[in-house]
């Protein structure tokens, strides 16, 4: 597979190099230059069994109601596999988190 990235599993966490594009911006009708994390959603990495609690997937609720996800960037691996009705903007990345991370966050996510 072109541009495949080797990923290793370590203490329930995926280890990889993740890059962030500083020119990413969010335009949702608000003139915002900052975002604040309000709370963690789900269990912390240590509660999920991480020995060091660092470099592990995580989910956070932001002050504007959106969610931020720390995960392994797999855009190069999964971009070509997206369903026909799914798309990704140039500033968006596809990240993977462990199943345990999402299932433990479920209880903290309100119903509509």
PDB file as gemmi writes it, atoms N, CA and C in Angstrom:
CRYST1    1.000    1.000    1.000  90.00  90.00  90.00 P 1                      
ATOM      1  N   UNK A   1       0.832  -1.167   0.000  1.00  0.00           N  
ATOM      2  CA  UNK A   1       0.000   0.000   0.000  1.00  0.00           C  
ATOM      3  C   UNK A   1       0.886   1.242   0.000  1.00  0.00           C  
ATOM      4  N   UNK A   2       0.562   2.198  -0.853  1.00  0.00           N  
ATOM      5  CA  UNK A   2       1.349   3.419  -0.971  1.00  0.00           C  
ATOM      6  C   UNK A   2       1.287   4.230   0.321  1.00  0.00           C  
ATOM      7  N   UNK A   3       2.415   4.749   0.765  1.00  0.00           N  
ATOM      8  CA  UNK A   3       2.527   5.577   1.962  1.00  0.00           C  
ATOM      9  C   UNK A   3       2.069   4.867   3.231  1.00  0.00           C  
ATOM     10  N   UNK A   4       2.182   3.555   3.274  1.00  0.00           N  
ATOM     11  CA  UNK A   4       1.778   2.819   4.475  1.00  0.00           C  
ATOM     12  C   UNK A   4       2.681   3.209   5.628  1.00  0.00           C  
ATOM     13  N   UNK A   5       2.104   3.266   6.807  1.00  0.00           N  
ATOM     14  CA  UNK A   5       2.833   3.654   8.002  1.00  0.00           C  
ATOM     15  C   UNK A   5       2.811   2.485   8.967  1.00  0.00           C  
ATOM     16  N   UNK A   6       3.955   2.161   9.531  1.00  0.00           N  
ATOM     17  CA  UNK A   6       4.030   1.068  10.503  1.00  0.00           C  
ATOM     18  C   UNK A   6       3.577   1.598  11.854  1.00  0.00           C  
ATOM     19  N   UNK A   7       2.646   0.883  12.477  1.00  0.00           N  
ATOM     20  CA  UNK A   7       2.089   1.297  13.756  1.00  0.00           C  
ATOM     21  C   UNK A   7       2.344   0.183  14.760  1.00  0.00           C  
ATOM     22  N   UNK A   8       2.817   0.532  15.941  1.00  0.00           N  
ATOM     23  CA  UNK A   8       3.067  -0.479  16.963  1.00  0.00           C  
ATOM     24  C   UNK A   8       2.145  -0.262  18.151  1.00  0.00           C  
ATOM     25  N   UNK A   9       1.731  -1.347  18.772  1.00  0.00           N  
ATOM     26  CA  UNK A   9       0.847  -1.289  19.924  1.00  0.00           C  
ATOM     27  C   UNK A   9       1.682  -1.330  21.184  1.00  0.00           C  
ATOM     28  N   UNK A  10       1.422  -0.390  22.096  1.00  0.00           N  
ATOM     29  CA  UNK A  10       2.185  -0.322  23.325  1.00  0.00           C  
ATOM     30  C   UNK A  10       1.279   0.125  24.469  1.00  0.00           C  
ATOM     31  N   UNK A  11       1.074  -0.703  25.458  1.00  0.00           N  
ATOM     32  CA  UNK A  11       0.274  -0.373  26.643  1.00  0.00           C  
ATOM     33  C   UNK A  11      -1.110   0.154  26.278  1.00  0.00           C  
ATOM     34  N   UNK A  12      -1.836  -0.558  25.421  1.00  0.00           N  
ATOM     35  CA  UNK A  12      -3.177  -0.178  24.978  1.00  0.00           C  
ATOM     36  C   UNK A  12      -3.208   1.125  24.194  1.00  0.00           C  
ATOM     37  N   UNK A  13      -2.066   1.616  23.766  1.00  0.00           N  
ATOM     38  CA  UNK A  13      -2.007   2.876  23.034  1.00  0.00           C  
ATOM     39  C   UNK A  13      -1.306   2.656  21.704  1.00  0.00           C  
ATOM     40  N   UNK A  14      -1.715   3.371  20.692  1.00  0.00           N  
ATOM     41  CA  UNK A  14      -1.034   3.294  19.409  1.00  0.00           C  
ATOM     42  C   UNK A  14       0.047   4.354  19.369  1.00  0.00           C  
ATOM     43  N   UNK A  15       1.250   3.948  19.037  1.00  0.00           N  
ATOM     44  CA  UNK A  15       2.370   4.878  18.988  1.00  0.00           C  
ATOM     45  C   UNK A  15       2.650   5.236  17.539  1.00  0.00           C  
ATOM     46  N   UNK A  16       2.737   6.500  17.246  1.00  0.00           N  
ATOM     47  CA  UNK A  16       3.028   6.953  15.895  1.00  0.00           C  
ATOM     48  C   UNK A  16       3.481   8.406  15.931  1.00  0.00           C  
ATOM     49  N   UNK A  17       4.029   8.862  14.837  1.00  0.00           N  
ATOM     50  CA  UNK A  17       4.332  10.280  14.692  1.00  0.00           C  
ATOM     51  C   UNK A  17       3.105  10.944  14.094  1.00  0.00           C  
ATOM     52  N   UNK A  18       2.620  11.963  14.731  1.00  0.00           N  
ATOM     53  CA  UNK A  18       1.432  12.665  14.251  1.00  0.00           C  
ATOM     54  C   UNK A  18       1.815  14.101  13.968  1.00  0.00           C  
ATOM     55  N   UNK A  19       1.473  14.571  12.787  1.00  0.00           N  
ATOM     56  CA  UNK A  19       1.753  15.962  12.471  1.00  0.00           C  
ATOM     57  C   UNK A  19       0.454  16.748  12.446  1.00  0.00           C  
ATOM     58  N   UNK A  20       0.543  18.003  12.774  1.00  0.00           N  
ATOM     59  CA  UNK A  20      -0.616  18.877  12.799  1.00  0.00           C  
ATOM     60  C   UNK A  20      -0.308  20.070  11.917  1.00  0.00           C  
ATOM     61  N   UNK A  21      -1.240  20.429  11.083  1.00  0.00           N  
ATOM     62  CA  UNK A  21      -1.041  21.567  10.190  1.00  0.00           C  
ATOM     63  C   UNK A  21      -1.489  22.840  10.896  1.00  0.00           C  
ATOM     64  N   UNK A  22      -0.578  23.771  11.165  1.00  0.00           N  
ATOM     65  CA  UNK A  22      -0.930  24.969  11.926  1.00  0.00           C  
ATOM     66  C   UNK A  22      -1.908  25.882  11.200  1.00  0.00           C  
ATOM     67  N   UNK A  23      -2.118  25.690   9.909  1.00  0.00           N  
ATOM     68  CA  UNK A  23      -3.048  26.556   9.206  1.00  0.00           C  
ATOM     69  C   UNK A  23      -4.469  26.020   9.237  1.00  0.00           C  
ATOM     70  N   UNK A  24      -4.711  24.946  10.011  1.00  0.00           N  
ATOM     71  CA  UNK A  24      -6.070  24.427  10.144  1.00  0.00           C  
ATOM     72  C   UNK A  24      -6.919  25.445  10.882  1.00  0.00           C  
ATOM     73  N   UNK A  25      -8.133  25.590  10.449  1.00  0.00           N  
ATOM     74  CA  UNK A  25      -9.037  26.514  11.108  1.00  0.00           C  
ATOM     75  C   UNK A  25     -10.444  25.949  11.093  1.00  0.00           C  
ATOM     76  N   UNK A  26     -11.263  26.477  11.966  1.00  0.00           N  
ATOM     77  CA  UNK A  26     -12.645  26.049  12.059  1.00  0.00           C  
ATOM     78  C   UNK A  26     -13.515  27.257  11.770  1.00  0.00           C  
ATOM     79  N   UNK A  27     -14.379  27.145  10.799  1.00  0.00           N  
ATOM     80  CA  UNK A  27     -15.274  28.234  10.465  1.00  0.00           C  
ATOM     81  C   UNK A  27     -16.701  27.741  10.630  1.00  0.00           C  
ATOM     82  N   UNK A  28     -17.242  27.959  11.790  1.00  0.00           N  
ATOM     83  CA  UNK A  28     -18.596  27.516  12.078  1.00  0.00           C  
ATOM     84  C   UNK A  28     -19.461  28.714  12.462  1.00  0.00           C  
ATOM     85  N   UNK A  29     -19.297  29.824  11.748  1.00  0.00           N  
ATOM     86  CA  UNK A  29     -20.110  30.995  11.994  1.00  0.00           C  
ATOM     87  C   UNK A  29     -19.656  31.835  13.170  1.00  0.00           C  
ATOM     88  N   UNK A  30     -18.556  31.492  13.779  1.00  0.00           N  
ATOM     89  CA  UNK A  30     -18.057  32.243  14.923  1.00  0.00           C  
ATOM     90  C   UNK A  30     -16.657  32.736  14.605  1.00  0.00           C  
ATOM     91  N   UNK A  31     -16.367  33.933  15.035  1.00  0.00           N  
ATOM     92  CA  UNK A  31     -15.022  34.470  14.870  1.00  0.00           C  
ATOM     93  C   UNK A  31     -14.217  34.057  16.096  1.00  0.00           C  
ATOM     94  N   UNK A  32     -13.613  32.883  16.027  1.00  0.00           N  
ATOM     95  CA  UNK A  32     -12.893  32.335  17.164  1.00  0.00           C  
ATOM     96  C   UNK A  32     -11.425  32.152  16.817  1.00  0.00           C  
ATOM     97  N   UNK A  33     -10.599  32.496  17.746  1.00  0.00           N  
ATOM     98  CA  UNK A  33      -9.178  32.232  17.559  1.00  0.00           C  
ATOM     99  C   UNK A  33      -8.677  31.223  18.579  1.00  0.00           C  
ATOM    100  N   UNK A  34      -9.504  30.901  19.570  1.00  0.00           N  
ATOM    101  CA  UNK A  34      -9.098  29.935  20.579  1.00  0.00           C  
ATOM    102  C   UNK A  34     -10.225  28.946  20.852  1.00  0.00           C  
ATOM    103  N   UNK A  35      -9.849  27.787  21.266  1.00  0.00           N  
ATOM    104  CA  UNK A  35     -10.782  26.767  21.722  1.00  0.00           C  
ATOM    105  C   UNK A  35     -10.334  26.339  23.104  1.00  0.00           C  
ATOM    106  N   UNK A  36     -11.293  25.952  23.939  1.00  0.00           N  
ATOM    107  CA  UNK A  36     -10.966  25.467  25.275  1.00  0.00           C  
ATOM    108  C   UNK A  36     -11.525  24.074  25.460  1.00  0.00           C  
ATOM    109  N   UNK A  37     -10.720  23.227  26.065  1.00  0.00           N  
ATOM    110  CA  UNK A  37     -11.189  21.908  26.459  1.00  0.00           C  
ATOM    111  C   UNK A  37     -11.996  22.084  27.739  1.00  0.00           C  
ATOM    112  N   UNK A  38     -13.237  21.594  27.716  1.00  0.00           N  
ATOM    113  CA  UNK A  38     -14.113  21.696  28.874  1.00  0.00           C  
ATOM    114  C   UNK A  38     -13.940  20.486  29.782  1.00  0.00           C  
ATOM    115  N   UNK A  39     -13.869  19.285  29.162  1.00  0.00           N  
ATOM    116  CA  UNK A  39     -13.750  18.073  29.972  1.00  0.00           C  
ATOM    117  C   UNK A  39     -13.291  16.898  29.121  1.00  0.00           C  
ATOM    118  N   UNK A  40     -12.755  15.918  29.781  1.00  0.00           N  
ATOM    119  CA  UNK A  40     -12.437  14.642  29.131  1.00  0.00           C  
ATOM    120  C   UNK A  40     -13.742  13.867  29.024  1.00  0.00           C  
ATOM    121  N   UNK A  41     -13.908  13.152  27.937  1.00  0.00           N  
ATOM    122  CA  UNK A  41     -15.070  12.301  27.741  1.00  0.00           C  
ATOM    123  C   UNK A  41     -14.585  10.857  27.859  1.00  0.00           C  
ATOM    124  N   UNK A  42     -15.062  10.165  28.866  1.00  0.00           N  
ATOM    125  CA  UNK A  42     -14.636   8.787  29.070  1.00  0.00           C  
ATOM    126  C   UNK A  42     -13.492   8.689  30.058  1.00  0.00           C  
ATOM    127  N   UNK A  43     -12.927   7.516  30.117  1.00  0.00           N  
ATOM    128  CA  UNK A  43     -11.851   7.210  31.063  1.00  0.00           C  
ATOM    129  C   UNK A  43     -10.520   7.775  30.573  1.00  0.00           C  
ATOM    130  N   UNK A  44      -9.666   8.134  31.507  1.00  0.00           N  
ATOM    131  CA  UNK A  44      -8.325   8.611  31.166  1.00  0.00           C  
ATOM    132  C   UNK A  44      -7.492   7.435  30.667  1.00  0.00           C  
ATOM    133  N   UNK A  45      -6.382   7.724  29.979  1.00  0.00           N  
ATOM    134  CA  UNK A  45      -5.512   6.625  29.541  1.00  0.00           C  
ATOM    135  C   UNK A  45      -5.066   5.718  30.695  1.00  0.00           C  
ATOM    136  N   UNK A  46      -4.762   6.284  31.858  1.00  0.00           N  
ATOM    137  CA  UNK A  46      -4.339   5.475  33.004  1.00  0.00           C  
ATOM    138  C   UNK A  46      -5.479   4.561  33.443  1.00  0.00           C  
ATOM    139  N   UNK A  47      -6.713   5.089  33.462  1.00  0.00           N  
ATOM    140  CA  UNK A  47      -7.873   4.269  33.841  1.00  0.00           C  
ATOM    141  C   UNK A  47      -8.123   3.152  32.830  1.00  0.00           C  
ATOM    142  N   UNK A  48      -7.678   3.356  31.587  1.00  0.00           N  
ATOM    143  CA  UNK A  48      -7.846   2.327  30.549  1.00  0.00           C  
ATOM    144  C   UNK A  48      -6.678   1.352  30.525  1.00  0.00           C  
ATOM    145  N   UNK A  49      -5.716   1.501  31.437  1.00  0.00           N  
ATOM    146  CA  UNK A  49      -4.642   0.523  31.536  1.00  0.00           C  
ATOM    147  C   UNK A  49      -3.293   0.971  31.014  1.00  0.00           C  
ATOM    148  N   UNK A  50      -3.156   2.228  30.602  1.00  0.00           N  
ATOM    149  CA  UNK A  50      -1.861   2.716  30.139  1.00  0.00           C  
ATOM    150  C   UNK A  50      -0.919   2.839  31.331  1.00  0.00           C  
ATOM    151  N   UNK A  51       0.261   2.305  31.191  1.00  0.00           N  
ATOM    152  CA  UNK A  51       1.236   2.351  32.280  1.00  0.00           C  
ATOM    153  C   UNK A  51       1.706   3.783  32.529  1.00  0.00           C  
ATOM    154  N   UNK A  52       2.033   4.519  31.465  1.00  0.00           N  
ATOM    155  CA  UNK A  52       2.530   5.877  31.624  1.00  0.00           C  
ATOM    156  C   UNK A  52       1.475   6.944  31.444  1.00  0.00           C  
ATOM    157  N   UNK A  53       0.366   6.601  30.805  1.00  0.00           N  
ATOM    158  CA  UNK A  53      -0.709   7.567  30.597  1.00  0.00           C  
ATOM    159  C   UNK A  53      -0.375   8.637  29.584  1.00  0.00           C  
ATOM    160  N   UNK A  54       0.655   8.422  28.777  1.00  0.00           N  
ATOM    161  CA  UNK A  54       1.058   9.418  27.790  1.00  0.00           C  
ATOM    162  C   UNK A  54       0.952   8.836  26.394  1.00  0.00           C  
ATOM    163  N   UNK A  55       0.745   9.702  25.411  1.00  0.00           N  
ATOM    164  CA  UNK A  55       0.704   9.319  23.995  1.00  0.00           C  
ATOM    165  C   UNK A  55      -0.363   8.264  23.724  1.00  0.00           C  
ATOM    166  N   UNK A  56      -1.530   8.442  24.320  1.00  0.00           N  
ATOM    167  CA  UNK A  56      -2.625   7.498  24.155  1.00  0.00           C  
ATOM    168  C   UNK A  56      -3.850   8.211  23.583  1.00  0.00           C  
ATOM    169  N   UNK A  57      -4.740   7.463  22.933  1.00  0.00           N  
ATOM    170  CA  UNK A  57      -5.962   8.061  22.406  1.00  0.00           C  
ATOM    171  C   UNK A  57      -6.776   8.704  23.528  1.00  0.00           C  
ATOM    172  N   UNK A  58      -7.490   9.770  23.188  1.00  0.00           N  
ATOM    173  CA  UNK A  58      -8.292  10.472  24.181  1.00  0.00           C  
ATOM    174  C   UNK A  58      -9.377  11.263  23.460  1.00  0.00           C  
ATOM    175  N   UNK A  59     -10.449  11.583  24.177  1.00  0.00           N  
ATOM    176  CA  UNK A  59     -11.550  12.355  23.622  1.00  0.00           C  
ATOM    177  C   UNK A  59     -11.878  13.482  24.597  1.00  0.00           C  
ATOM    178  N   UNK A  60     -12.065  14.693  24.065  1.00  0.00           N  
ATOM    179  CA  UNK A  60     -12.370  15.855  24.889  1.00  0.00           C  
ATOM    180  C   UNK A  60     -13.544  16.626  24.306  1.00  0.00           C  
ATOM    181  N   UNK A  61     -14.375  17.186  25.192  1.00  0.00           N  
ATOM    182  CA  UNK A  61     -15.446  18.081  24.757  1.00  0.00           C  
ATOM    183  C   UNK A  61     -14.910  19.501  24.782  1.00  0.00           C  
ATOM    184  N   UNK A  62     -15.214  20.270  23.738  1.00  0.00           N  
ATOM    185  CA  UNK A  62     -14.751  21.648  23.633  1.00  0.00           C  
ATOM    186  C   UNK A  62     -15.836  22.614  24.100  1.00  0.00           C  
ATOM    187  N   UNK A  63     -15.431  23.842  24.376  1.00  0.00           N  
ATOM    188  CA  UNK A  63     -16.372  24.828  24.892  1.00  0.00           C  
ATOM    189  C   UNK A  63     -17.462  25.230  23.900  1.00  0.00           C  
ATOM    190  N   UNK A  64     -17.304  24.891  22.637  1.00  0.00           N  
ATOM    191  CA  UNK A  64     -18.348  25.213  21.657  1.00  0.00           C  
ATOM    192  C   UNK A  64     -19.240  24.013  21.350  1.00  0.00           C  
ATOM    193  N   UNK A  65     -19.070  22.898  22.119  1.00  0.00           N  
ATOM    194  CA  UNK A  65     -19.911  21.731  21.957  1.00  0.00           C  
ATOM    195  C   UNK A  65     -19.343  20.658  21.042  1.00  0.00           C  
ATOM    196  N   UNK A  66     -18.287  20.980  20.303  1.00  0.00           N  
ATOM    197  CA  UNK A  66     -17.657  19.968  19.454  1.00  0.00           C  
ATOM    198  C   UNK A  66     -16.735  19.099  20.292  1.00  0.00           C  
ATOM    199  N   UNK A  67     -16.159  18.079  19.652  1.00  0.00           N  
ATOM    200  CA  UNK A  67     -15.259  17.162  20.340  1.00  0.00           C  
ATOM    201  C   UNK A  67     -13.904  17.149  19.647  1.00  0.00           C  
ATOM    202  N   UNK A  68     -12.859  17.016  20.442  1.00  0.00           N  
ATOM    203  CA  UNK A  68     -11.497  16.866  19.924  1.00  0.00           C  
ATOM    204  C   UNK A  68     -11.046  15.444  20.233  1.00  0.00           C  
ATOM    205  N   UNK A  69     -10.387  14.820  19.268  1.00  0.00           N  
ATOM    206  CA  UNK A  69      -9.956  13.434  19.423  1.00  0.00           C  
ATOM    207  C   UNK A  69      -8.446  13.349  19.206  1.00  0.00           C  
ATOM    208  N   UNK A  70      -7.771  12.717  20.144  1.00  0.00           N  
ATOM    209  CA  UNK A  70      -6.360  12.384  19.966  1.00  0.00           C  
ATOM    210  C   UNK A  70      -6.333  10.934  19.509  1.00  0.00           C  
ATOM    211  N   UNK A  71      -5.808  10.704  18.341  1.00  0.00           N  
ATOM    212  CA  UNK A  71      -5.749   9.357  17.796  1.00  0.00           C  
ATOM    213  C   UNK A  71      -4.589   9.234  16.832  1.00  0.00           C  
ATOM    214  N   UNK A  72      -4.464   8.073  16.267  1.00  0.00           N  
ATOM    215  CA  UNK A  72      -3.398   7.810  15.306  1.00  0.00           C  
ATOM    216  C   UNK A  72      -3.841   8.278  13.929  1.00  0.00           C  
ATOM    217  N   UNK A  73      -3.061   9.133  13.316  1.00  0.00           N  
ATOM    218  CA  UNK A  73      -3.385   9.653  11.988  1.00  0.00           C  
ATOM    219  C   UNK A  73      -3.226   8.543  10.959  1.00  0.00           C  
ATOM    220  N   UNK A  74      -4.347   8.120  10.388  1.00  0.00           N  
ATOM    221  CA  UNK A  74      -4.338   7.051   9.381  1.00  0.00           C  
ATOM    222  C   UNK A  74      -4.942   7.542   8.069  1.00  0.00           C  
ATOM    223  N   UNK A  75      -4.884   8.835   7.838  1.00  0.00           N  
ATOM    224  CA  UNK A  75      -5.470   9.413   6.638  1.00  0.00           C  
ATOM    225  C   UNK A  75      -4.918   8.762   5.380  1.00  0.00           C  
ATOM    226  N   UNK A  76      -3.614   8.608   5.299  1.00  0.00           N  
ATOM    227  CA  UNK A  76      -3.009   8.023   4.095  1.00  0.00           C  
ATOM    228  C   UNK A  76      -3.473   6.589   3.863  1.00  0.00           C  
ATOM    229  N   UNK A  77      -3.743   5.865   4.941  1.00  0.00           N  
ATOM    230  CA  UNK A  77      -4.155   4.470   4.823  1.00  0.00           C  
ATOM    231  C   UNK A  77      -5.645   4.307   4.511  1.00  0.00           C  
ATOM    232  N   UNK A  78      -6.482   5.200   5.029  1.00  0.00           N  
ATOM    233  CA  UNK A  78      -7.927   5.009   4.933  1.00  0.00           C  
ATOM    234  C   UNK A  78      -8.644   5.931   3.954  1.00  0.00           C  
ATOM    235  N   UNK A  79      -7.990   6.976   3.492  1.00  0.00           N  
ATOM    236  CA  UNK A  79      -8.647   7.965   2.630  1.00  0.00           C  
ATOM    237  C   UNK A  79      -9.282   7.323   1.399  1.00  0.00           C  
ATOM    238  N   UNK A  80      -8.599   6.403   0.767  1.00  0.00           N  
ATOM    239  CA  UNK A  80      -9.120   5.743  -0.426  1.00  0.00           C  
ATOM    240  C   UNK A  80     -10.209   4.726  -0.141  1.00  0.00           C  
ATOM    241  N   UNK A  81     -10.428   4.415   1.125  1.00  0.00           N  
ATOM    242  CA  UNK A  81     -11.436   3.431   1.505  1.00  0.00           C  
ATOM    243  C   UNK A  81     -12.734   4.057   2.002  1.00  0.00           C  
ATOM    244  N   UNK A  82     -12.805   5.379   2.012  1.00  0.00           N  
ATOM    245  CA  UNK A  82     -14.028   6.033   2.488  1.00  0.00           C  
ATOM    246  C   UNK A  82     -15.204   5.654   1.602  1.00  0.00           C  
ATOM    247  N   UNK A  83     -16.389   5.493   2.187  1.00  0.00           N  
ATOM    248  CA  UNK A  83     -17.581   5.212   1.377  1.00  0.00           C  
ATOM    249  C   UNK A  83     -17.857   6.358   0.408  1.00  0.00           C  
ATOM    250  N   UNK A  84     -18.607   6.082  -0.635  1.00  0.00           N  
ATOM    251  CA  UNK A  84     -18.894   7.080  -1.667  1.00  0.00           C  
ATOM    252  C   UNK A  84     -19.583   8.318  -1.109  1.00  0.00           C  
ATOM    253  N   UNK A  85     -20.353   8.173  -0.042  1.00  0.00           N  
ATOM    254  CA  UNK A  85     -21.078   9.330   0.506  1.00  0.00           C  
ATOM    255  C   UNK A  85     -20.306  10.040   1.616  1.00  0.00           C  
ATOM    256  N   UNK A  86     -19.024   9.722   1.788  1.00  0.00           N  
ATOM    257  CA  UNK A  86     -18.173  10.372   2.786  1.00  0.00           C  
ATOM    258  C   UNK A  86     -17.076  11.146   2.082  1.00  0.00           C  
ATOM    259  N   UNK A  87     -16.693  12.275   2.665  1.00  0.00           N  
ATOM    260  CA  UNK A  87     -15.592  13.059   2.093  1.00  0.00           C  
ATOM    261  C   UNK A  87     -14.798  13.697   3.223  1.00  0.00           C  
ATOM    262  N   UNK A  88     -13.613  14.147   2.894  1.00  0.00           N  
ATOM    263  CA  UNK A  88     -12.700  14.749   3.861  1.00  0.00           C  
ATOM    264  C   UNK A  88     -12.118  16.000   3.250  1.00  0.00           C  
ATOM    265  N   UNK A  89     -12.179  17.105   3.979  1.00  0.00           N  
ATOM    266  CA  UNK A  89     -11.570  18.341   3.515  1.00  0.00           C  
ATOM    267  C   UNK A  89     -10.060  18.267   3.637  1.00  0.00           C  
ATOM    268  N   UNK A  90      -9.363  19.104   2.902  1.00  0.00           N  
ATOM    269  CA  UNK A  90      -7.906  19.116   2.934  1.00  0.00           C  
ATOM    270  C   UNK A  90      -7.328  19.399   4.307  1.00  0.00           C  
ATOM    271  N   UNK A  91      -8.091  20.070   5.161  1.00  0.00           N  
ATOM    272  CA  UNK A  91      -7.633  20.384   6.508  1.00  0.00           C  
ATOM    273  C   UNK A  91      -8.040  19.327   7.529  1.00  0.00           C  
ATOM    274  N   UNK A  92      -8.753  18.279   7.088  1.00  0.00           N  
ATOM    275  CA  UNK A  92      -9.224  17.245   7.993  1.00  0.00           C  
ATOM    276  C   UNK A  92      -8.357  15.992   7.894  1.00  0.00           C  
ATOM    277  N   UNK A  93      -8.249  15.285   9.003  1.00  0.00           N  
ATOM    278  CA  UNK A  93      -7.466  14.062   9.070  1.00  0.00           C  
ATOM    279  C   UNK A  93      -8.367  12.939   9.568  1.00  0.00           C  
ATOM    280  N   UNK A  94      -8.090  11.728   9.157  1.00  0.00           N  
ATOM    281  CA  UNK A  94      -8.784  10.546   9.661  1.00  0.00           C  
ATOM    282  C   UNK A  94      -7.924   9.984  10.780  1.00  0.00           C  
ATOM    283  N   UNK A  95      -8.483   9.925  11.980  1.00  0.00           N  
ATOM    284  CA  UNK A  95      -7.735   9.386  13.114  1.00  0.00           C  
ATOM    285  C   UNK A  95      -8.430   8.139  13.632  1.00  0.00           C  
ATOM    286  N   UNK A  96      -7.642   7.239  14.177  1.00  0.00           N  
ATOM    287  CA  UNK A  96      -8.153   5.996  14.741  1.00  0.00           C  
ATOM    288  C   UNK A  96      -7.909   6.024  16.236  1.00  0.00           C  
ATOM    289  N   UNK A  97      -8.936   5.604  16.989  1.00  0.00           N  
ATOM    290  CA  UNK A  97      -8.798   5.438  18.427  1.00  0.00           C  
ATOM    291  C   UNK A  97      -9.158   3.985  18.747  1.00  0.00           C  
ATOM    292  N   UNK A  98      -8.753   3.523  19.886  1.00  0.00           N  
ATOM    293  CA  UNK A  98      -9.066   2.152  20.264  1.00  0.00           C  
ATOM    294  C   UNK A  98     -10.555   2.009  20.549  1.00  0.00           C  
ATOM    295  N   UNK A  99     -11.058   0.825  20.369  1.00  0.00           N  
ATOM    296  CA  UNK A  99     -12.466   0.540  20.663  1.00  0.00           C  
ATOM    297  C   UNK A  99     -12.769   0.850  22.128  1.00  0.00           C  
ATOM    298  N   UNK A 100     -11.858   0.466  23.019  1.00  0.00           N  
ATOM    299  CA  UNK A 100     -12.027   0.697  24.449  1.00  0.00           C  
ATOM    300  C   UNK A 100     -12.185   2.192  24.756  1.00  0.00           C  
ATOM    301  N   UNK A 101     -11.415   3.034  24.078  1.00  0.00           N  
ATOM    302  CA  UNK A 101     -11.503   4.482  24.294  1.00  0.00           C  
ATOM    303  C   UNK A 101     -12.908   4.983  23.997  1.00  0.00           C  
ATOM    304  N   UNK A 102     -13.464   4.586  22.866  1.00  0.00           N  
ATOM    305  CA  UNK A 102     -14.793   5.060  22.482  1.00  0.00           C  
ATOM    306  C   UNK A 102     -15.892   4.453  23.354  1.00  0.00           C  
ATOM    307  N   UNK A 103     -15.808   3.157  23.635  1.00  0.00           N  
ATOM    308  CA  UNK A 103     -16.851   2.527  24.446  1.00  0.00           C  
ATOM    309  C   UNK A 103     -16.902   3.091  25.861  1.00  0.00           C  
ATOM    310  N   UNK A 104     -15.745   3.410  26.419  1.00  0.00           N  
ATOM    311  CA  UNK A 104     -15.736   4.012  27.759  1.00  0.00           C  
ATOM    312  C   UNK A 104     -16.212   5.459  27.744  1.00  0.00           C  
ATOM    313  N   UNK A 105     -16.157   6.114  26.603  1.00  0.00           N  
ATOM    314  CA  UNK A 105     -16.652   7.493  26.488  1.00  0.00           C  
ATOM    315  C   UNK A 105     -18.165   7.529  26.303  1.00  0.00           C  
ATOM    316  N   UNK A 106     -18.733   6.437  25.860  1.00  0.00           N  
ATOM    317  CA  UNK A 106     -20.165   6.381  25.545  1.00  0.00           C  
ATOM    318  C   UNK A 106     -21.040   6.887  26.692  1.00  0.00           C  
ATOM    319  N   UNK A 107     -20.739   6.509  27.907  1.00  0.00           N  
ATOM    320  CA  UNK A 107     -21.552   6.907  29.059  1.00  0.00           C  
ATOM    321  C   UNK A 107     -21.514   8.420  29.294  1.00  0.00           C  
ATOM    322  N   UNK A 108     -20.463   9.100  28.846  1.00  0.00           N  
ATOM    323  CA  UNK A 108     -20.326  10.544  29.055  1.00  0.00           C  
ATOM    324  C   UNK A 108     -20.906  11.377  27.915  1.00  0.00           C  
ATOM    325  N   UNK A 109     -21.388  10.726  26.861  1.00  0.00           N  
ATOM    326  CA  UNK A 109     -21.930  11.446  25.705  1.00  0.00           C  
ATOM    327  C   UNK A 109     -23.452  11.458  25.830  1.00  0.00           C  
ATOM    328  N   UNK A 110     -24.038  12.651  25.908  1.00  0.00           N  
ATOM    329  CA  UNK A 110     -25.496  12.722  26.092  1.00  0.00           C  
ATOM    330  C   UNK A 110     -26.256  12.304  24.830  1.00  0.00           C  
ATOM    331  N   UNK A 111     -27.472  11.827  25.023  1.00  0.00           N  
ATOM    332  CA  UNK A 111     -28.355  11.538  23.910  1.00  0.00           C  
ATOM    333  C   UNK A 111     -28.850  12.861  23.328  1.00  0.00           C  
ATOM    334  N   UNK A 112     -29.319  12.815  22.096  1.00  0.00           N  
ATOM    335  CA  UNK A 112     -29.844  14.037  21.463  1.00  0.00           C  
ATOM    336  C   UNK A 112     -31.117  14.491  22.094  1.00  0.00           C  
TER     337      UNK A 112                                                      
END                                                                             
